[in-house]
Amino acid sequence: MRVGKTRLLLKQGDITRETVDVIVNAANSGLRGGGGVDGAIHRVGGPRIMAECDAIRARQGGCPPGQAVITTGGQLPAQHVVHTVGPIWRGGARGEPDLLRNAYLNSLRLAAEHGAKTIAFPSISTGVYGYPIELAAPIALGAARDFALADSSFEEIRFILFSLGDLGIYQRALADRKSVV
Ligand code: AR6
């Protein structure tokens, strides 16, 4: 799908293999690494990424939910990693939708400030943090669409879904335009 000059692409895969300017990490506020996509990014990207996370933590005390920070991509094919922190799902009435949308928008903003033309996202918050993916997909796609409407920095915004089931949920959300809020 095309929004202005930006292509929105959905694919199944492992985000650590994506050849893009920036990949986005679903991190925690401490920027201390963990499981899921965070663990995979540090494993493949090597220790320089954590060294930069340590420096950011020393400087500003981590990264609150909805915000984003940027490091090198280390040994990843991507030049940079944007680390964003999605909300932990607590039933949906604790500001989770706005925090999730901000995580996407602030990641896009930060990557664009660093000159990125291509970016790949995982499905933020829908693993360990428990955000129902049927509710998260339209927020993720809506944030990308709204950014692309307002700012033509990106040639491509990719969503890399780890399973075919998750890919199907994102594909249906994209097809059902009314659900892209
Ligand atoms: N490529 C693409 N997607 C992946 C990959 C991969 N290599 N590995 C997992 N996923 P999660 P969260 C998918 O749990 O919910 C960490 O410990 C996964 O299937 O990685 O935001 C952090 O340190 C799911 O769909 O992130 C935090 O403490 C999606 O990525 C916490 O987990 C997100 O799942 C963040 O939890």
py3Dmol code that shows the C-alpha trace and the ligand (Angstrom):
import py3Dmol

protein = """\
ATOM      1  CA  MET A   1       0.000   0.000   0.000  1.00  0.00           C
ATOM      2  CA  ARG A   2       1.218   3.503  -0.820  1.00  0.00           C
ATOM      3  CA  VAL A   3       0.654   6.586   1.366  1.00  0.00           C
ATOM      4  CA  GLY A   4       1.958   9.697  -0.364  1.00  0.00           C
ATOM      5  CA  LYS A   5       5.557   8.868  -1.287  1.00  0.00           C
ATOM      6  CA  THR A   6       5.851   6.082   1.299  1.00  0.00           C
ATOM      7  CA  ARG A   7       5.261   2.377   0.697  1.00  0.00           C
ATOM      8  CA  LEU A   8       3.807   0.420   3.630  1.00  0.00           C
ATOM      9  CA  LEU A   9       4.924  -3.198   3.452  1.00  0.00           C
ATOM     10  CA  LEU A  10       3.943  -6.188   5.588  1.00  0.00           C
ATOM     11  CA  LYS A  11       6.028  -9.354   5.629  1.00  0.00           C
ATOM     12  CA  GLN A  12       6.724 -12.397   7.736  1.00  0.00           C
ATOM     13  CA  GLY A  13      10.296 -12.746   8.946  1.00  0.00           C
ATOM     14  CA  ASP A  14      13.071 -12.117  11.430  1.00  0.00           C
ATOM     15  CA  ILE A  15      13.714  -8.383  11.779  1.00  0.00           C
ATOM     16  CA  THR A  16      17.433  -8.875  12.490  1.00  0.00           C
ATOM     17  CA  ARG A  17      17.874  -9.909   8.839  1.00  0.00           C
ATOM     18  CA  GLU A  18      16.224  -6.841   7.322  1.00  0.00           C
ATOM     19  CA  THR A  19      18.379  -4.624   5.114  1.00  0.00           C
ATOM     20  CA  VAL A  20      16.985  -1.208   5.963  1.00  0.00           C
ATOM     21  CA  ASP A  21      18.444   2.013   7.385  1.00  0.00           C
ATOM     22  CA  VAL A  22      16.791   1.501  10.779  1.00  0.00           C
ATOM     23  CA  ILE A  23      15.232  -1.425  12.598  1.00  0.00           C
ATOM     24  CA  VAL A  24      13.110  -0.771  15.663  1.00  0.00           C
ATOM     25  CA  ASN A  25      13.526  -2.702  18.893  1.00  0.00           C
ATOM     26  CA  ALA A  26      10.689  -3.440  21.337  1.00  0.00           C
ATOM     27  CA  ALA A  27      12.782  -2.587  24.392  1.00  0.00           C
ATOM     28  CA  ASN A  28      12.132  -2.048  28.113  1.00  0.00           C
ATOM     29  CA  SER A  29      12.456   1.257  29.980  1.00  0.00           C
ATOM     30  CA  GLY A  30      15.808   0.253  31.436  1.00  0.00           C
ATOM     31  CA  LEU A  31      17.263  -0.477  27.982  1.00  0.00           C
ATOM     32  CA  ARG A  32      18.813  -3.551  29.597  1.00  0.00           C
ATOM     33  CA  GLY A  33      17.934  -6.119  26.954  1.00  0.00           C
ATOM     34  CA  GLY A  34      15.619  -9.058  27.471  1.00  0.00           C
ATOM     35  CA  GLY A  35      13.856 -11.781  25.542  1.00  0.00           C
ATOM     36  CA  GLY A  36      11.833 -11.664  22.334  1.00  0.00           C
ATOM     37  CA  VAL A  37      12.909  -9.316  19.586  1.00  0.00           C
ATOM     38  CA  ASP A  38      15.116  -7.357  22.045  1.00  0.00           C
ATOM     39  CA  GLY A  39      17.181 -10.449  22.820  1.00  0.00           C
ATOM     40  CA  ALA A  40      17.510 -11.296  19.126  1.00  0.00           C
ATOM     41  CA  ILE A  41      18.675  -7.769  18.194  1.00  0.00           C
ATOM     42  CA  HIS A  42      21.403  -7.674  20.862  1.00  0.00           C
ATOM     43  CA  ARG A  43      22.494 -11.232  20.031  1.00  0.00           C
ATOM     44  CA  VAL A  44      22.900 -10.544  16.325  1.00  0.00           C
ATOM     45  CA  GLY A  45      24.011  -6.895  16.585  1.00  0.00           C
ATOM     46  CA  GLY A  46      26.739  -7.531  19.153  1.00  0.00           C
ATOM     47  CA  PRO A  47      27.941  -5.676  22.277  1.00  0.00           C
ATOM     48  CA  ARG A  48      28.289  -2.174  20.803  1.00  0.00           C
ATOM     49  CA  ILE A  49      24.503  -1.785  20.927  1.00  0.00           C
ATOM     50  CA  MET A  50      24.378  -2.479  24.683  1.00  0.00           C
ATOM     51  CA  ALA A  51      27.380  -0.210  25.264  1.00  0.00           C
ATOM     52  CA  GLU A  52      25.412   2.649  23.686  1.00  0.00           C
ATOM     53  CA  CYS A  53      22.287   1.718  25.676  1.00  0.00           C
ATOM     54  CA  ASP A  54      24.407   1.864  28.854  1.00  0.00           C
ATOM     55  CA  ALA A  55      25.596   5.361  27.899  1.00  0.00           C
ATOM     56  CA  ILE A  56      22.016   6.535  27.255  1.00  0.00           C
ATOM     57  CA  ARG A  57      20.897   5.108  30.607  1.00  0.00           C
ATOM     58  CA  ALA A  58      23.760   6.900  32.382  1.00  0.00           C
ATOM     59  CA  ARG A  59      22.841  10.154  30.628  1.00  0.00           C
ATOM     60  CA  GLN A  60      19.041  10.168  30.847  1.00  0.00           C
ATOM     61  CA  GLY A  61      18.038   7.227  33.025  1.00  0.00           C
ATOM     62  CA  GLY A  62      16.501   5.012  30.347  1.00  0.00           C
ATOM     63  CA  CYS A  63      13.505   5.452  28.068  1.00  0.00           C
ATOM     64  CA  PRO A  64       9.904   5.869  29.278  1.00  0.00           C
ATOM     65  CA  PRO A  65       7.016   4.061  27.529  1.00  0.00           C
ATOM     66  CA  GLY A  66       6.029   5.802  24.286  1.00  0.00           C
ATOM     67  CA  GLN A  67       9.495   7.351  23.797  1.00  0.00           C
ATOM     68  CA  ALA A  68      12.438   6.241  21.649  1.00  0.00           C
ATOM     69  CA  VAL A  69      16.250   6.392  21.596  1.00  0.00           C
ATOM     70  CA  ILE A  70      18.757   5.491  18.866  1.00  0.00           C
ATOM     71  CA  THR A  71      21.999   3.491  18.771  1.00  0.00           C
ATOM     72  CA  THR A  72      24.292   1.966  16.209  1.00  0.00           C
ATOM     73  CA  GLY A  73      23.144  -1.166  14.414  1.00  0.00           C
ATOM     74  CA  GLY A  74      26.416  -2.850  15.350  1.00  0.00           C
ATOM     75  CA  GLN A  75      26.811  -5.977  13.230  1.00  0.00           C
ATOM     76  CA  LEU A  76      23.230  -5.914  11.970  1.00  0.00           C
ATOM     77  CA  PRO A  77      22.557  -5.132   8.307  1.00  0.00           C
ATOM     78  CA  ALA A  78      20.686  -2.016   9.533  1.00  0.00           C
ATOM     79  CA  GLN A  79      22.721   1.160  10.181  1.00  0.00           C
ATOM     80  CA  HIS A  80      20.863   2.057  13.360  1.00  0.00           C
ATOM     81  CA  VAL A  81      18.524   0.568  15.926  1.00  0.00           C
ATOM     82  CA  VAL A  82      15.756   2.733  17.352  1.00  0.00           C
ATOM     83  CA  HIS A  83      14.809   1.361  20.769  1.00  0.00           C
ATOM     84  CA  THR A  84      11.253   2.163  21.747  1.00  0.00           C
ATOM     85  CA  VAL A  85       9.232   1.062  24.743  1.00  0.00           C
ATOM     86  CA  GLY A  86       5.648   0.010  24.243  1.00  0.00           C
ATOM     87  CA  PRO A  87       3.056  -0.127  27.015  1.00  0.00           C
ATOM     88  CA  ILE A  88       2.489  -3.184  29.174  1.00  0.00           C
ATOM     89  CA  TRP A  89      -1.138  -4.251  28.575  1.00  0.00           C
ATOM     90  CA  ARG A  90      -3.231  -3.692  31.713  1.00  0.00           C
ATOM     91  CA  GLY A  91      -6.706  -3.994  30.217  1.00  0.00           C
ATOM     92  CA  GLY A  92      -6.652  -1.048  27.819  1.00  0.00           C
ATOM     93  CA  ALA A  93      -7.906   1.784  30.044  1.00  0.00           C
ATOM     94  CA  ARG A  94      -4.475   2.853  31.340  1.00  0.00           C
ATOM     95  CA  GLY A  95      -3.471   4.886  28.295  1.00  0.00           C
ATOM     96  CA  GLU A  96      -2.123   1.883  26.411  1.00  0.00           C
ATOM     97  CA  PRO A  97      -3.426   2.905  22.926  1.00  0.00           C
ATOM     98  CA  ASP A  98      -1.848   6.394  23.109  1.00  0.00           C
ATOM     99  CA  LEU A  99       1.429   5.027  24.452  1.00  0.00           C
ATOM    100  CA  LEU A 100       1.577   2.454  21.662  1.00  0.00           C
ATOM    101  CA  ARG A 101       0.831   5.061  19.000  1.00  0.00           C
ATOM    102  CA  ASN A 102       3.503   7.369  20.484  1.00  0.00           C
ATOM    103  CA  ALA A 103       6.047   4.543  20.442  1.00  0.00           C
ATOM    104  CA  TYR A 104       5.553   4.249  16.660  1.00  0.00           C
ATOM    105  CA  LEU A 105       5.401   7.987  15.956  1.00  0.00           C
ATOM    106  CA  ASN A 106       8.462   8.851  18.074  1.00  0.00           C
ATOM    107  CA  SER A 107      10.432   6.017  16.462  1.00  0.00           C
ATOM    108  CA  LEU A 108       9.560   7.333  12.999  1.00  0.00           C
ATOM    109  CA  ARG A 109      10.460  10.888  13.991  1.00  0.00           C
ATOM    110  CA  LEU A 110      13.819   9.912  15.472  1.00  0.00           C
ATOM    111  CA  ALA A 111      14.743   7.715  12.501  1.00  0.00           C
ATOM    112  CA  ALA A 112      13.758  10.481  10.051  1.00  0.00           C
ATOM    113  CA  GLU A 113      15.933  12.958  12.002  1.00  0.00           C
ATOM    114  CA  HIS A 114      18.848  10.590  11.387  1.00  0.00           C
ATOM    115  CA  GLY A 115      18.195  10.554   7.664  1.00  0.00           C
ATOM    116  CA  ALA A 116      16.556   7.135   7.418  1.00  0.00           C
ATOM    117  CA  LYS A 117      14.647   6.375   4.216  1.00  0.00           C
ATOM    118  CA  THR A 118      13.713   2.811   5.119  1.00  0.00           C
ATOM    119  CA  ILE A 119      12.623   1.433   8.499  1.00  0.00           C
ATOM    120  CA  ALA A 120      11.365  -1.902   9.801  1.00  0.00           C
ATOM    121  CA  PHE A 121       9.166  -2.415  12.877  1.00  0.00           C
ATOM    122  CA  PRO A 122       8.290  -5.516  14.862  1.00  0.00           C
ATOM    123  CA  SER A 123       4.849  -5.742  16.434  1.00  0.00           C
ATOM    124  CA  ILE A 124       5.600  -3.682  19.537  1.00  0.00           C
ATOM    125  CA  SER A 125       4.061  -4.767  22.883  1.00  0.00           C
ATOM    126  CA  THR A 126       2.279  -7.840  21.484  1.00  0.00           C
ATOM    127  CA  GLY A 127       4.714 -10.405  22.940  1.00  0.00           C
ATOM    128  CA  VAL A 128       5.890 -10.318  26.561  1.00  0.00           C
ATOM    129  CA  TYR A 129       3.953  -7.075  27.172  1.00  0.00           C
ATOM    130  CA  GLY A 130       0.653  -8.786  26.331  1.00  0.00           C
ATOM    131  CA  TYR A 131      -1.051  -6.183  24.104  1.00  0.00           C
ATOM    132  CA  PRO A 132      -3.726  -8.052  22.068  1.00  0.00           C
ATOM    133  CA  ILE A 133      -2.394  -8.051  18.519  1.00  0.00           C
ATOM    134  CA  GLU A 134      -5.853  -7.533  16.940  1.00  0.00           C
ATOM    135  CA  LEU A 135      -6.024  -4.222  18.836  1.00  0.00           C
ATOM    136  CA  ALA A 136      -2.369  -3.289  18.309  1.00  0.00           C
ATOM    137  CA  ALA A 137      -2.261  -3.843  14.520  1.00  0.00           C
ATOM    138  CA  PRO A 138      -4.616  -0.973  13.559  1.00  0.00           C
ATOM    139  CA  ILE A 139      -2.756   1.388  15.903  1.00  0.00           C
ATOM    140  CA  ALA A 140       0.614   0.452  14.398  1.00  0.00           C
ATOM    141  CA  LEU A 141      -0.652   0.828  10.826  1.00  0.00           C
ATOM    142  CA  GLY A 142      -2.565   4.006  11.631  1.00  0.00           C
ATOM    143  CA  ALA A 143       0.525   5.644  13.121  1.00  0.00           C
ATOM    144  CA  ALA A 144       2.599   4.740  10.050  1.00  0.00           C
ATOM    145  CA  ARG A 145      -0.089   6.022   7.721  1.00  0.00           C
ATOM    146  CA  ASP A 146      -0.524   9.299   9.616  1.00  0.00           C
ATOM    147  CA  PHE A 147       3.241   9.892   9.720  1.00  0.00           C
ATOM    148  CA  ALA A 148       3.565   9.200   5.992  1.00  0.00           C
ATOM    149  CA  LEU A 149       0.688  11.569   5.205  1.00  0.00           C
ATOM    150  CA  ALA A 150       2.400  14.393   7.085  1.00  0.00           C
ATOM    151  CA  ASP A 151       6.049  13.679   6.255  1.00  0.00           C
ATOM    152  CA  SER A 152       7.538  12.159   3.093  1.00  0.00           C
ATOM    153  CA  SER A 153      10.898  11.182   4.672  1.00  0.00           C
ATOM    154  CA  PHE A 154      10.413   7.448   4.196  1.00  0.00           C
ATOM    155  CA  GLU A 155      10.462   5.503   0.945  1.00  0.00           C
ATOM    156  CA  GLU A 156       9.359   2.429   2.848  1.00  0.00           C
ATOM    157  CA  ILE A 157       7.978   1.514   6.269  1.00  0.00           C
ATOM    158  CA  ARG A 158       8.008  -2.251   6.823  1.00  0.00           C
ATOM    159  CA  PHE A 159       6.265  -4.306   9.463  1.00  0.00           C
ATOM    160  CA  ILE A 160       8.057  -7.591  10.078  1.00  0.00           C
ATOM    161  CA  LEU A 161       5.728 -10.113  11.678  1.00  0.00           C
ATOM    162  CA  PHE A 162       7.371 -13.081  13.303  1.00  0.00           C
ATOM    163  CA  SER A 163       4.597 -15.609  12.520  1.00  0.00           C
ATOM    164  CA  LEU A 164       2.272 -16.124   9.584  1.00  0.00           C
ATOM    165  CA  GLY A 165      -0.662 -15.812  11.994  1.00  0.00           C
ATOM    166  CA  ASP A 166       0.476 -12.342  13.057  1.00  0.00           C
ATOM    167  CA  LEU A 167       1.049 -11.391   9.410  1.00  0.00           C
ATOM    168  CA  GLY A 168      -2.568 -12.377   8.643  1.00  0.00           C
ATOM    169  CA  ILE A 169      -3.848 -10.155  11.461  1.00  0.00           C
ATOM    170  CA  TYR A 170      -1.885  -7.157  10.127  1.00  0.00           C
ATOM    171  CA  GLN A 171      -3.024  -7.878   6.559  1.00  0.00           C
ATOM    172  CA  ARG A 172      -6.666  -7.913   7.648  1.00  0.00           C
ATOM    173  CA  ALA A 173      -6.200  -4.685   9.617  1.00  0.00           C
ATOM    174  CA  LEU A 174      -4.685  -3.024   6.550  1.00  0.00           C
ATOM    175  CA  ALA A 175      -7.476  -4.299   4.294  1.00  0.00           C
ATOM    176  CA  ASP A 176     -10.154  -3.148   6.717  1.00  0.00           C
ATOM    177  CA  ARG A 177      -9.364   0.530   6.358  1.00  0.00           C
ATOM    178  CA  LYS A 178     -12.005   1.518   8.867  1.00  0.00           C
ATOM    179  CA  SER A 179     -10.049  -0.251  11.594  1.00  0.00           C
ATOM    180  CA  VAL A 180      -6.919   1.787  10.843  1.00  0.00           C
ATOM    181  CA  VAL A 181      -7.491   4.527  13.381  1.00  0.00           C
TER     182      VAL A 181
END
"""
ligand_1 = """\
36
AR6
N 11.795 -10.513 14.439
C 10.545 -9.985 14.404
N 9.659 -10.118 15.400
C 10.043 -10.820 16.484
C 11.317 -11.398 16.620
C 12.216 -11.227 15.525
N 13.455 -11.733 15.544
N 11.386 -12.027 17.823
C 10.177 -11.856 18.423
N 9.374 -11.134 17.610
P 8.395 -8.966 22.376
P 7.109 -6.683 23.739
C 7.977 -10.682 17.829
O 8.059 -9.867 23.520
O 5.819 -7.402 23.809
C 11.616 -7.974 25.999
O 12.083 -8.801 27.003
C 7.140 -11.420 18.851
O 6.629 -12.629 18.286
O 9.739 -9.078 21.782
O 7.117 -5.241 23.315
C 11.966 -6.510 26.219
O 13.224 -6.386 26.850
C 6.047 -10.400 19.106
O 5.048 -10.487 18.090
O 8.207 -7.389 22.801
C 10.864 -6.022 27.080
O 11.107 -6.319 28.445
C 6.761 -9.056 18.934
O 8.018 -9.363 18.330
C 9.673 -6.792 26.598
O 10.198 -8.001 26.028
C 7.003 -8.313 20.226
O 7.283 -9.227 21.272
C 8.916 -6.065 25.513
O 7.761 -6.796 25.189
"""
view = py3Dmol.view(width=600, height=400)
view.addModel(protein, "pdb")
view.setStyle({"model": 0}, {"cartoon": {"style": "trace"}})
view.addModel(ligand_1, "xyz")
view.setStyle({"model": 1}, {"stick": {}})
view.zoomTo()
view.show()
